[in-house]
């Protein structure tokens, strides 16, 4: 194998795929990245797979002699990222040694490095979905839904299905749902298209009902943020999902188990409503959270409908207290209600609109935060019960 490619392209694509390399591989080959040099297409294809998450990406190169091998992911990424800008020549084997020892040489303007790789025959193939369905989603809509929902997924691995984001195809678009048991985000994006191999769009719409690990979707988000314009093909069956676009591919196992019936958790009617400037509220929360962090992360909201003021207060016993007051449009009776300050801030940071609306009934029932004049997003937060 012999090829010449730019340091920038090689380093960028290595960084992308290395996120799918296991930190504790069950087999030595899984600590490597698969490199395929395609002489016909004049491109390099890189793949990494930890048996759950798989990432594959391609980029153009001057392939003099094609070939396939695997190289240590961390070592290769660390070396290439530190090489100077310009062309890199990668060569594996010589006329005498052929490729028997997989000794690979990297040459750049300033120096020469060698590392020993492994054969590609033991590297597991990335899963494919042959008999399932496929939905086509715009990058913009997919990113919008992921950015607005991922933060609500649970980081507790014991909660299994809650560590993912639930995707369902609706007649008018795609719905994303994520919950950790204390809060819930539901986002609906428009204009998704679906089709099924040998079937109809309606059949695929009914079929897209999957829960995908948040880790995989976080990597998908990073990859899509570098793209513009094209649609993403989402192939899925009972156990696997594959996202494909241009020359990139991400595969992930699906999470098993029944996702909670989250729609029944959202109240249909509210007796109280707050409309406030998002940035103003978030800034006040960020200041008062300094005290909240010292004790229990709880902030109390006081609704004053007469004065049209929303007060935020923290009383951290043996530490201190703080209070902020901001103007707001408040309807309904006055109320004191407490929340985990981090949950409120997480939701407000995700929303991009100027104004937000908070709807609630009592100090112990779910509160709903929604952006005004933006995507269809529902952020449900459970209040915290505090002793008087």
C-alpha positions as CSV (number, residue, x, y, z in Angstrom):
1,X,0.0,0.0,0.0
2,X,1.2,3.5,-0.8
3,X,-0.7,6.8,-0.8
4,X,-0.3,10.5,-0.4
5,X,-2.9,12.7,1.4
6,X,-3.1,16.0,3.2
7,X,-2.3,16.1,6.9
8,X,-5.4,18.2,7.6
9,X,-7.8,15.7,5.9
10,X,-6.2,12.7,7.5
11,X,-6.2,14.2,11.0
12,X,-9.8,15.4,10.8
13,X,-11.1,12.1,9.6
14,X,-9.0,10.1,12.2
15,X,-10.5,12.3,14.9
16,X,-14.0,11.5,13.7
17,X,-13.7,7.7,13.6
18,X,-11.5,7.4,16.7
19,X,-14.6,8.2,18.8
20,X,-15.9,4.7,18.0
21,X,-12.7,3.0,19.3
22,X,-13.3,1.3,22.6
23,X,-11.3,2.5,25.6
24,X,-11.2,-1.1,26.9
25,X,-11.3,-3.3,23.7
26,X,-12.4,-6.9,24.2
27,X,-10.0,-7.9,21.4
28,X,-6.7,-6.2,20.3
29,X,-8.0,-5.5,16.8
30,X,-10.7,-3.3,18.2
31,X,-8.1,-0.8,19.4
32,X,-7.2,-0.2,15.8
33,X,-8.7,1.8,12.9
34,X,-9.3,0.0,9.6
35,X,-7.7,1.8,6.7
36,X,-8.7,0.9,3.1
37,X,-6.8,2.6,0.3
38,X,-9.0,2.4,-2.9
39,X,-6.9,2.9,-6.0
40,X,-9.9,3.0,-8.4
41,X,-11.8,5.7,-6.4
42,X,-8.6,7.5,-5.3
43,X,-9.8,7.7,-1.7
44,X,-9.1,6.5,1.8
45,X,-11.8,4.9,3.9
46,X,-11.4,4.8,7.7
47,X,-13.5,2.6,10.0
48,X,-13.7,2.1,13.8
49,X,-16.1,-0.2,15.7
50,X,-16.5,-0.9,19.4
51,X,-19.2,-3.6,18.6
52,X,-21.9,-1.1,19.6
53,X,-21.0,2.1,17.8
54,X,-19.4,2.1,14.4
55,X,-18.1,5.1,12.4
56,X,-16.9,5.1,8.8
57,X,-15.7,8.1,6.8
58,X,-13.9,8.6,3.4
59,X,-11.8,11.4,1.9
60,X,-9.8,11.8,-1.3
61,X,-6.1,10.9,-1.6
62,X,-3.5,10.0,-4.3
63,X,-3.6,6.2,-4.0
64,X,-0.5,4.8,-5.8
65,X,-1.0,1.3,-4.6
66,X,-4.2,0.1,-3.0
67,X,-4.5,-2.0,0.1
68,X,-6.1,-2.7,3.5
69,X,-4.7,-2.8,7.0
70,X,-5.4,-1.8,10.6
71,X,-3.3,0.6,12.6
72,X,-3.3,1.5,16.4
73,X,-6.0,4.2,16.7
74,X,-4.5,6.3,19.5
75,X,-0.9,6.2,18.2
76,X,-1.9,7.0,14.6
77,X,-4.2,9.8,15.7
78,X,-1.6,11.3,18.1
79,X,1.2,11.3,15.5
80,X,-0.9,12.6,12.5
81,X,-2.4,15.4,14.6
82,X,1.0,16.7,15.5
83,X,2.5,16.6,12.0
84,X,3.0,19.9,10.1
85,X,0.5,21.0,7.4
86,X,1.2,19.6,3.9
87,X,1.3,16.1,2.3
88,X,1.8,12.9,4.2
89,X,3.0,9.7,2.4
90,X,1.8,6.5,4.0
91,X,3.5,3.3,2.9
92,X,3.1,-0.3,4.1
93,X,5.7,-2.9,3.4
94,X,8.6,-3.0,0.9
95,X,9.4,-5.2,-2.0
96,X,11.4,-7.5,0.3
97,X,9.0,-7.7,3.3
98,X,5.7,-7.4,1.3
99,X,3.1,-6.7,3.9
100,X,3.9,-9.6,6.2
101,X,4.8,-7.6,9.2
102,X,2.4,-4.7,8.6
103,X,5.2,-2.1,9.3
104,X,3.8,1.2,8.2
105,X,5.9,4.3,7.4
106,X,4.5,7.9,7.6
107,X,6.7,10.5,5.9
108,X,6.1,14.2,6.0
109,X,8.3,17.3,5.2
110,X,9.9,17.3,8.6
111,X,10.3,13.7,9.5
112,X,9.5,10.0,9.3
113,X,7.6,7.7,11.6
114,X,7.0,3.9,11.7
115,X,4.4,1.9,13.5
116,X,3.3,-1.7,13.4
117,X,-0.2,-2.5,12.3
118,X,-2.3,-5.7,12.1
119,X,-4.1,-7.5,9.3
120,X,-7.6,-6.6,8.4
121,X,-9.1,-10.1,8.3
122,X,-10.0,-10.1,12.0
123,X,-11.5,-6.6,12.0
124,X,-15.3,-6.9,12.4
125,X,-17.5,-5.6,9.5
126,X,-19.7,-2.7,10.3
127,X,-23.4,-3.9,10.5
128,X,-25.7,-3.3,7.6
129,X,-29.5,-3.2,7.5
130,X,-30.6,-5.2,4.4
131,X,-34.3,-6.1,5.1
132,X,-35.4,-3.2,7.2
133,X,-36.9,0.2,6.4
134,X,-35.3,3.5,5.4
135,X,-36.3,7.1,6.2
136,X,-34.7,10.2,4.6
137,X,-34.2,13.1,6.9
138,X,-32.7,16.5,6.3
139,X,-29.5,17.3,8.2
140,X,-31.0,20.5,9.4
141,X,-34.1,18.8,10.9
142,X,-32.1,15.9,12.4
143,X,-29.6,18.3,14.1
144,X,-32.4,20.5,15.4
145,X,-34.1,17.5,17.0
146,X,-30.9,16.1,18.5
147,X,-29.6,19.3,19.9
148,X,-32.9,20.0,21.6
149,X,-33.4,16.6,23.1
150,X,-30.1,14.9,23.9
151,X,-29.5,16.8,27.1
152,X,-32.5,15.1,28.8
153,X,-31.4,11.5,28.3
154,X,-30.2,9.7,31.4
155,X,-26.4,9.2,32.0
156,X,-27.2,6.4,34.5
157,X,-26.4,3.1,32.6
158,X,-28.7,1.1,35.0
159,X,-31.7,2.9,33.5
160,X,-30.9,1.3,30.1
161,X,-33.7,2.5,27.7
162,X,-33.6,6.0,29.3
163,X,-30.0,6.4,28.2
164,X,-31.2,6.9,24.7
165,X,-33.4,9.2,22.6
166,X,-36.7,7.7,21.3
167,X,-37.4,8.5,17.6
168,X,-40.8,8.1,16.0
169,X,-42.0,9.1,12.6
170,X,-45.2,11.1,12.7
171,X,-47.4,12.0,9.7
172,X,-46.0,15.5,9.6
173,X,-42.4,14.9,10.7
174,X,-40.1,13.3,13.2
175,X,-40.5,13.2,17.0
176,X,-37.6,13.1,19.4
177,X,-38.2,12.2,23.1
178,X,-35.7,12.0,25.9
179,X,-36.1,11.6,29.7
180,X,-34.1,10.7,32.7
181,X,-37.1,10.2,35.0
182,X,-37.0,13.8,36.4
183,X,-37.5,15.7,33.2
184,X,-38.7,15.1,29.7
185,X,-38.0,16.7,26.3
186,X,-40.3,16.2,23.3
187,X,-39.3,17.8,20.0
188,X,-41.1,17.6,16.7
189,X,-39.4,18.5,13.4
190,X,-41.2,18.9,10.1
191,X,-40.8,17.6,6.6
192,X,-39.4,14.2,7.1
193,X,-39.8,11.7,4.3
194,X,-40.0,7.9,4.6
195,X,-40.0,4.9,2.4
196,X,-39.6,1.2,2.7
197,X,-37.9,-1.3,0.5
198,X,-40.8,-2.9,-1.3
199,X,-43.3,-0.9,0.8
200,X,-44.9,2.5,1.1
201,X,-44.0,5.7,2.9
202,X,-47.0,5.1,5.3
203,X,-45.6,1.7,6.2
204,X,-42.2,3.1,7.1
205,X,-43.8,6.0,9.1
206,X,-45.5,3.4,11.3
207,X,-42.3,1.4,11.6
208,X,-39.8,4.1,12.7
209,X,-40.2,3.7,16.4
210,X,-36.7,3.2,17.9
211,X,-34.6,4.1,20.9
212,X,-31.0,5.0,20.0
213,X,-28.1,5.3,22.6
214,X,-27.4,9.0,23.4
215,X,-23.7,8.3,23.0
216,X,-24.2,7.4,19.3
217,X,-26.4,10.4,18.7
218,X,-23.8,12.7,20.3
219,X,-21.2,11.5,17.8
220,X,-23.8,11.7,15.0
221,X,-24.4,15.4,15.9
222,X,-20.6,16.2,15.8
223,X,-20.3,14.6,12.4
224,X,-23.4,16.3,10.9
225,X,-22.3,19.7,12.2
226,X,-19.5,19.5,9.6
227,X,-22.0,18.8,6.7
228,X,-24.3,21.0,4.7
229,X,-27.1,20.3,2.3
230,X,-27.6,16.6,1.9
231,X,-30.2,14.3,3.4
232,X,-29.4,11.5,5.8
233,X,-30.7,8.0,5.0
234,X,-31.7,6.2,8.2
235,X,-31.8,2.4,7.8
236,X,-33.2,0.5,10.7
237,X,-34.5,-2.9,11.8
238,X,-35.2,-4.6,15.1
239,X,-31.7,-4.3,16.5
240,X,-29.7,-1.9,14.5
241,X,-29.8,1.6,12.9
242,X,-27.5,3.0,10.2
243,X,-27.1,6.7,9.3
244,X,-25.6,7.3,5.8
245,X,-24.8,10.5,4.0
246,X,-22.3,11.6,1.3
247,X,-19.2,9.5,2.1
248,X,-19.9,9.0,5.8
249,X,-21.7,6.3,7.9
250,X,-22.6,5.8,11.5
251,X,-24.0,2.5,12.9
252,X,-25.4,1.8,16.3
253,X,-27.2,-0.9,18.1
254,X,-30.7,0.0,19.3
255,X,-31.7,-0.1,23.0
256,X,-34.0,-2.9,24.0
257,X,-37.1,-2.4,26.1
258,X,-40.3,-0.5,26.0
259,X,-39.8,3.3,26.1
260,X,-42.2,5.0,28.6
261,X,-45.5,6.4,27.3
262,X,-44.2,9.9,27.7
263,X,-47.2,11.6,26.0
264,X,-49.5,10.8,28.9
265,X,-47.2,12.7,31.3
266,X,-47.8,16.1,29.7
267,X,-50.8,17.9,31.2
268,X,-53.4,19.2,28.8
269,X,-54.6,22.2,30.8
270,X,-52.8,24.7,33.0
271,X,-54.1,27.2,35.6
272,X,-50.9,29.3,35.7
273,X,-48.6,30.7,33.0
274,X,-45.4,32.7,33.0
275,X,-44.0,34.5,29.9
276,X,-40.4,35.8,30.4
277,X,-37.4,36.9,28.5
278,X,-35.2,33.8,28.2
279,X,-31.8,35.4,28.5
280,X,-32.9,37.5,31.5
281,X,-34.2,34.4,33.3
282,X,-31.2,32.3,32.4
283,X,-28.8,35.0,33.6
284,X,-30.6,35.3,37.0
285,X,-30.6,31.5,37.4
286,X,-26.8,31.3,36.6
287,X,-26.0,33.9,39.2
288,X,-28.2,32.3,41.9
289,X,-27.0,28.8,41.1
290,X,-23.7,29.7,42.7
291,X,-25.4,29.5,46.0
292,X,-27.7,26.6,45.1
293,X,-24.6,24.5,44.2
294,X,-23.3,24.9,47.7
295,X,-26.2,22.9,49.2
296,X,-28.9,21.2,47.3
297,X,-29.3,22.7,43.8
298,X,-32.8,23.9,44.6
299,X,-34.2,27.3,43.5
300,X,-37.6,28.6,44.6
301,X,-39.7,30.5,42.1
302,X,-42.3,32.9,43.4
303,X,-45.1,34.0,41.1
304,X,-46.5,37.5,41.9
305,X,-49.4,38.1,39.4
306,X,-50.3,41.5,41.0
307,X,-46.8,43.0,40.5
308,X,-46.1,40.9,37.4
309,X,-42.8,39.8,38.9
310,X,-41.0,36.5,39.1
311,X,-38.7,36.1,42.0
312,X,-35.9,33.5,42.3
313,X,-34.5,32.6,45.7
314,X,-32.0,30.3,47.3
315,X,-31.6,29.6,50.9
316,X,-28.4,27.5,51.5
317,X,-28.4,26.8,55.2
318,X,-25.1,27.7,57.0
319,X,-23.8,29.2,53.7
320,X,-26.0,32.1,52.7
321,X,-29.0,33.1,50.6
322,X,-29.8,35.0,47.4
323,X,-32.7,36.5,45.6
324,X,-33.3,37.8,42.1
325,X,-36.4,39.4,40.7
326,X,-37.3,39.8,37.0
327,X,-40.4,41.2,35.2
328,X,-42.7,38.6,33.6
329,X,-46.2,38.3,32.3
330,X,-48.0,36.1,34.9
331,X,-51.6,34.8,34.7
332,X,-53.2,32.8,37.5
333,X,-53.0,32.8,41.2
334,X,-49.7,33.5,43.1
335,X,-47.6,30.4,43.8
336,X,-44.3,29.3,45.3
337,X,-42.7,26.4,43.5
338,X,-39.2,24.9,43.7
339,X,-37.0,23.2,41.0
340,X,-33.6,21.7,40.5
341,X,-31.8,24.8,39.2
342,X,-29.6,22.8,36.8
343,X,-32.7,21.3,35.1
344,X,-34.1,24.8,34.5
345,X,-30.8,26.1,33.1
346,X,-30.3,23.1,30.8
347,X,-33.6,23.7,29.2
348,X,-33.1,27.4,28.8
349,X,-29.6,27.0,27.3
350,X,-31.0,24.6,24.7
351,X,-33.8,27.0,23.6
352,X,-32.8,29.7,21.2
353,X,-35.8,32.0,21.2
354,X,-36.0,35.4,22.9
355,X,-39.0,34.5,25.0
356,X,-40.1,31.4,26.8
357,X,-43.3,30.3,28.4
358,X,-43.7,28.2,31.6
359,X,-47.1,26.6,32.3
360,X,-48.0,24.8,35.5
361,X,-50.9,24.0,37.9
362,X,-49.6,23.3,41.4
363,X,-46.3,23.3,43.3
364,X,-46.2,19.5,43.0
365,X,-47.4,18.9,39.4
366,X,-45.2,19.0,36.2
367,X,-44.2,22.3,34.8
368,X,-43.9,22.8,31.0
369,X,-41.3,25.1,29.4
370,X,-41.8,25.9,25.7
371,X,-40.0,28.3,23.3
372,X,-42.2,31.1,21.8
373,X,-42.0,31.3,18.0
374,X,-39.6,28.4,17.3
375,X,-39.6,24.7,16.9
376,X,-42.3,22.6,18.5
377,X,-40.6,21.7,21.8
378,X,-42.0,20.6,25.1
379,X,-39.7,20.5,28.1
380,X,-41.3,19.0,31.2
381,X,-39.7,19.5,34.6
382,X,-40.9,18.0,37.9
383,X,-40.9,20.4,40.8
384,X,-39.0,19.6,44.0
385,X,-41.0,19.4,47.3
386,X,-39.3,21.4,50.0
387,X,-40.2,21.7,53.7
388,X,-41.4,25.0,54.8
